[in-house]
Amino acid sequence: MTNQNTLFTPVLLAGSIILLVGFSVRASFGLFQIPIANDLGWLRADFSLAIAIQNLAWGVGQPIFAAIGEKFGDRRAIFAGAIFYAVGLVISSYAITPGQHQFLEILVGFGVAGTGFGVILAVVGRATPEKHRSLALGIATAAGSVGQVVGPPFTQVLLDQWPWQTVFIILAVLVLLSLLVLPWIKAPAPDAVARSQLDESISKVVSRAFGDKSFIFIFIGFFSCGYQLAFVTAHFPAFITEVCSAIEPDSLLQSLGIRSTSSLGAWAIALVGVTNIGGTIVAGWLGSYYSRKYLLAVVYALRTLVAAVFILTPITPESVVIFSLVMGALWLATVPLTSGLVAQIYGLRYMGTLYGLVFFSHQLGSFIGVWLGGFMYDLYGNYTLVWWVGVGVGALSAIIHLPVDERPWEQRQLVVTRPTG
């Protein structure tokens, strides 16, 4: 039987470790852009396209690996994901042409999918009692955030010591080492999944979800999350360098060692990652007590407000720091709430597959955010329109979550079939 008072389980610990390692590696890819460009003479656009393809492959692979986990076992899905991840990294170290690298990023993207949120959050969700589930999902998501903070500095130390090809191989080894915690990933107790859910086929559940307006609303709403995150991650440092006012000699930032707008750009992304850790845990905790759809609407509305205020006011080093800290607190706060909402409505049996399908919308937004940022900049010489597109889709996401019916599907069916009179 499931211990109803247990939050910190071996499954949560193992899942957090796998997410931490996987996201440490994924968050470090931007550091390879200049070494690869200098070594092989590639255009930066070539490498950017490879990262965009990786994001799209991650989105495509997410429901596939989740379905593998639910059909053949979570351990097998995670193991297969780690193999894809490691093989993609190793073979990428031998890529000579941009086309080769872009193709191999499909393998890496599948690897991120197999070791990422779709599979791990489903495992954690099924292994955690309902009253702790939202917080556990927040903790696991925060582990990925920790990886985004520690991964790039660690990778930069490696790049200072070895060629980028060697570093790719080292990172592949680290991904494989994360499989040492795989024995801790265990199937949930029989009472974790309702009997009616066990008897349903995956095709029936997926078909039913896409026939439900609430699922479509959640699917559309997650698009803006991917768009905003990918755009900021890929283009924010360059944006800061170009439009931010100079750092004054007597500024507090100067005393902290931040003396240029280029270094401020790197610090801005790090600050996003730091406050993101607390933000995801708080969001998960709040999701245990309050309506998840309304919390999501608030998060998206705050993101929209923060972005609009930022680009409408003079951009200074101080405003960049404030924006990074506030946006970071909202950064992945949507993940435990969205995954928890999917589990709440459609149950735990195929939570991974359904969340994976929703996550595809997130990654489609990521692909467009990265690509549109570069395209619009080349067209207009600035990022202004791309920022406003992000504000618009963020507002749409805030609104579109409001009509979501949070009641569990089985409860809705009981209401529909209840005899009258």
C-alpha positions, 0 to 999 in steps of 0.5 A: 500500500502507498504510504499516504504521508510519504513525500520524499520517496526513492522514486522522487530522488532517482527522478530528480537525479536523472532530470538534474543530469539530463538538464545540466547537459542540455543547458550547456549546448549554447557554450559549444556554439563558438568553439565549433564555429571557430574550429570548423568554420560553421556559421552560427545560424547553422548551430542555432538551427541544430538546437532548434531541431533538438527542441523539436525532436524533444517535443516529438519524442516526449509522448513516444517515450512516455508511451513506451514507459506506460506500455513496456515499463518506465525503466526501459523508456528511461534507459532507451532515452539515456542511450539515445542521449549518449550516442547522439553526443558521442557521434556529434563529436565526430560531425564535420558538416552542419547537416551532420550535426543537425541530423544528430541533434534529433538523437539528442532531442530524443534522448532529452525526451526519454530522460526528461519531464514527460517520463520522469514526472509521470513516474513521480506522479504515480509513486506519490500520494495525491496530497503530496503529488503537486509538491513532488512534481514541483521538486522534480521540476526544480531538480531540472532547474538546478541542472540548468544552473550548475551545468553550464559552469561545469561544462565551461570548466571542461571546455577550458581544459579539453577540445569540444569533441572530448567534452561531448564524450565526457557529457555522454558518460555522465548521462550514462552514469545517471542510470545507476539510480534506475533501480530506484524507479519502481512501479507504483502500488496497485492502489495508485491507479484506478482499476477503470484506468488500468482496463483502458487502452492508450488509444482510447484515452488519447482519442478521448483527451483530444475530443475534450475541449479542456485538453485542447485548451491546456495544449494551446496554453502550453505553447506560449511557455515554450515560446517565451522560454526558448526565445529568452534563453537563445536571444536574451544575452544578445538582446542585452548586449545590444540595447542595455545601457552601459554598467556604471563604474560605481554600480553594485554590479561592477563590484560583483564582477559584472563589468560588461553587458555581455557578462550581464547577459550570462549572469541574467540567464543564471539568475533566471535559473536560481529563482526558477528553483524556488518558483517551481517548488512554490508552484507545486506546493500551491497546486496542492491547495488551490485550483491549478487552472487558476494558478496557471492563469495567474502565472501566464498573466504575470509573465505577460505583465513582467515582459510588457513592463520590461520592454516598455521601460528603459532597459538598464542593467538594474532592470535586466537583473529585476526582470531576470529574478522575477521572470525566473520565479515564473519560469518553469512554474507552469510545469508541475501545475500543467502536469498535475492538471493533466493527472488530475483530470485524466488520471495517472495511468497514461499521464506521461503520454498525455502530458507528453502530447501537451509538451509537444505544444511547448516544444513547438513554441520553443522551435518557433521562439528560437527561429522567429527571434533570429528571423525577425532580427535579420529582417528588422534589426531588432527583437521588438516584434518578437517580444510583443508576440511573446506578450500576446501568446502569454495573454492568450494562455492566461485567458484560455486556461479559465474555461478548463474543466478541472473535474476528473473525467470519471466524475464528469461521466458520473454526472452525465450518466446520472439518471434524472427524475 
